[in-house]
């Protein structure tokens, strides 16, 4: 239920910020909010705790974000907290960023590889993702996992392409096991 509400709040915030010609500033504010809350589990716990009084939550948010974010963001935080919905602020910021990226044609590609990507490989992946999903821009999130031995795993949305050596070896092992049995 809370993710539906967060999605609706994010949509309303996108509509309002578009109407006020402040979409880019709002996106920056939501990225800032998400990063700060993501890196501060105490803040997230306070926002989600129903026992913490609303004015205390507002005071903490004002101390952290006051004067650093657009006036729409300040009003939005105040409104959501006063409605007793502070628990969904973090999810709302993630939903906002996701909806913003959808509007702008931005796709996030998660690449897990055995070694760090070189620029040429990164550019090739960006080109491939743009071509396959019709994205205008591609953000690459990279992870290194030595267990892959070689190759990479590419995830875009709910699609995954596994070109790792470890995956190939596992498939081969299964084929041998079935052939022997």
Buried (B, 14 or more C-beta within 10 A) or exposed (E): EEEEBBBEBBBEBBEBBEEEEBBEBBBBBBBBBBEBBEEEEEBBEBBBEEEBEEEEBBEBBBEBBEEEBBEBBBEBBBEBBEEEBBBBBBBBBBBBBBBBBEEBEBBBBBBBBBEEBEEEBBEEBBEBBBEBBEBEEBEBEBEEBEEBEEBBBBBBEEEEBBEBEBBBEEEEEEEEEEEEE
